[in-house]
Amino acid sequence: MRISHQTADGSEAFVHEVPQFGLGVFLMTAEDECKTSVLAALEAGYSHIDTASMYNNEREVGQALKHANVERESVFITTKLRRGHAIGYEDTIEHCKESLALLDSEYIDLYLVHAPPVDPEHRAPVWKAMEYCLEQGWVKAIGVSNYGAAHLEAMKEYATYMPCVNQVEYNPWLQRPHLKQATEDAGARLMAYSPLARGDKVDDPRLAEIATRLNCTPAQVAIKFCYDQGCITIPKSSNPKRIIENIASLNVDISSEMEAIMALEENYVSGWDPTTEL
Ligand SMILES: NC(=O)c1ccc[n+]([C@@H]2O[C@H](COP(=O)([O-])OP(=O)(O)OC[C@H]3O[C@@H](n4cnc5c(N)ncnc54)[C@H](OP(=O)(O)O)[C@@H]3O)[C@@H](O)[C@H]2O)c1
């Protein structure tokens, strides 16, 4: 999938290609859990890994890539500037370099501001530093996470390059049409985190009925829904069988059940939601 950064005159800059499906590695905290899961995912055909400074496993992601002996260009790595580190221009640059060192890579494919910096005064300098990292070639693309429509609108005042993605919680129980539209209006793709609502909703009986009719698993319905809505979709699993099950969802045709899946909407937030913060 193509991603790019919109500029003030409406043109596109720094165009990059992102695999629309990937592995999320949040809460992989046991020793080697992340490395083992990334290796299982690469084996299963994944080519995109979503990590973050906050997950404390960037080093294991880098180790897995080295261990698998794959070409760096064949795997797309997303990582994120920790919210507590998003406090100014110099700090942002330092922490980007730190992530590069932990990943043991010459570049990051996609670098995200993990959440709107708590102090609104920090938002412009942090983004200007993200743009600097982009211009240096340390990162191939930059974006945001957990930004609401108002945060995106405010960026137009200070961004030379608008974000190419906005990573937010998105799944059948939280479909966020207005936020998705605002993201697309800013020239960005929506990147769907917690497509399984952190596992909270895998046992939803309504989802089970849909899955039975489609002859697939409940998790596959939720994942494919996000994907078919045009979102970059990054389910997490440390379980080798589920890692395979989740990528196999890309082969499931859910079109006959779209109405039933859309009806699962209940504005359910499984994690945090900084999109509504001022
Ligand atoms: N930017 C942000 O603020 C933010 C916030 C949250 C998440 N994220 C990113 O998005 C990724 C995914 O979100 P998430 O980790 O919150 O939750 P998720 O992917 O919605 O759900 C993960 C949970 O579902 C379970 N699971 C996975 N596949 C399953 C299957 N086929 N059947 C049944 N259960 C299954 C997992 O357990 P097992 O591991 O045991 O399979 C885990 O408990 C994260 O890893 C992270 O990369 C970003």
The ligand as a MOL file (V3000), in Angstrom:
LIG
                    3D

  0  0  0     0  0            999 V3000
M  V30 BEGIN CTAB
M  V30 COUNTS 48 52 0 0 0
M  V30 BEGIN ATOM
M  V30 1 N -0.2540 3.1340 19.1490 0
M  V30 2 C -0.8190 2.6700 20.2430 0
M  V30 3 O -1.1290 3.3990 21.1860 0
M  V30 4 C -1.1070 1.1960 20.3250 0
M  V30 5 C -1.9290 0.7040 21.3550 0
M  V30 6 C -2.1990 -0.6670 21.3820 0
M  V30 7 C -1.6710 -1.4960 20.4140 0
M  V30 8 N -0.8440 -1.0020 19.4400 0 CHG=1
M  V30 9 C -0.2440 -1.8740 18.4110 0
M  V30 10 O -1.2380 -2.7100 17.8450 0
M  V30 11 C -0.8990 -4.0830 18.0550 0
M  V30 12 C -2.1400 -4.9340 18.2150 0
M  V30 13 O -2.9610 -4.4620 19.2650 0
M  V30 14 P -3.0680 -5.1810 20.7010 0
M  V30 15 O -1.8340 -5.9200 20.9720 0
M  V30 16 O -3.4840 -4.1100 21.6490 0 CHG=-1
M  V30 17 O -4.3020 -6.1330 20.6030 0
M  V30 18 P -4.9750 -7.1000 19.5170 0
M  V30 19 O -4.0840 -7.3960 18.3990 0
M  V30 20 O -6.3240 -6.5310 19.2540 0
M  V30 21 O -5.2140 -8.4040 20.4250 0
M  V30 22 C -4.1440 -9.1340 20.9630 0
M  V30 23 C -4.7400 -10.1550 21.9290 0
M  V30 24 O -5.5570 -11.0760 21.2070 0
M  V30 25 C -5.0190 -12.4050 21.3280 0
M  V30 26 N -5.1230 -13.0530 19.9970 0
M  V30 27 C -4.3440 -12.8200 18.9140 0
M  V30 28 N -4.7360 -13.5640 17.8840 0
M  V30 29 C -5.7910 -14.2900 18.3060 0
M  V30 30 C -6.6150 -15.2610 17.6880 0
M  V30 31 N -6.4230 -15.6220 16.4180 0
M  V30 32 N -7.6090 -15.8140 18.4190 0
M  V30 33 C -7.8070 -15.4530 19.7260 0
M  V30 34 N -7.0530 -14.5330 20.3600 0
M  V30 35 C -6.0580 -13.9630 19.6570 0
M  V30 36 C -3.5890 -12.2410 21.7720 0
M  V30 37 O -3.1660 -13.3370 22.5670 0
M  V30 38 P -1.9210 -14.2930 22.1140 0
M  V30 39 O -0.7140 -13.4170 21.9830 0
M  V30 40 O -1.8490 -15.2600 23.2430 0
M  V30 41 O -2.3230 -14.9370 20.8240 0
M  V30 42 C -3.6750 -10.9740 22.6160 0
M  V30 43 O -4.1380 -11.2740 23.9250 0
M  V30 44 C -0.0030 -4.0240 19.2970 0
M  V30 45 O 0.7460 -5.2060 19.4730 0
M  V30 46 C 0.8160 -2.8060 18.9920 0
M  V30 47 O 1.8230 -3.1060 18.0430 0
M  V30 48 C -0.5850 0.3370 19.3780 0
M  V30 END ATOM
M  V30 BEGIN BOND
M  V30 1 1 1 2
M  V30 2 2 2 3
M  V30 3 1 2 4
M  V30 4 1 4 5
M  V30 5 2 4 48
M  V30 6 2 5 6
M  V30 7 1 6 7
M  V30 8 2 7 8
M  V30 9 1 8 9
M  V30 10 1 8 48
M  V30 11 1 9 10
M  V30 12 1 9 46
M  V30 13 1 10 11
M  V30 14 1 11 12
M  V30 15 1 11 44
M  V30 16 1 12 13
M  V30 17 1 13 14
M  V30 18 2 14 15
M  V30 19 1 14 16
M  V30 20 1 14 17
M  V30 21 1 17 18
M  V30 22 2 18 19
M  V30 23 1 18 20
M  V30 24 1 18 21
M  V30 25 1 21 22
M  V30 26 1 22 23
M  V30 27 1 23 24
M  V30 28 1 23 42
M  V30 29 1 24 25
M  V30 30 1 25 26
M  V30 31 1 25 36
M  V30 32 1 26 27
M  V30 33 1 26 35
M  V30 34 2 27 28
M  V30 35 1 28 29
M  V30 36 1 29 30
M  V30 37 2 29 35
M  V30 38 1 30 31
M  V30 39 2 30 32
M  V30 40 1 32 33
M  V30 41 2 33 34
M  V30 42 1 34 35
M  V30 43 1 36 37
M  V30 44 1 36 42
M  V30 45 1 37 38
M  V30 46 2 38 39
M  V30 47 1 38 40
M  V30 48 1 38 41
M  V30 49 1 42 43
M  V30 50 1 44 45
M  V30 51 1 44 46
M  V30 52 1 46 47
M  V30 END BOND
M  V30 END CTAB
M  END
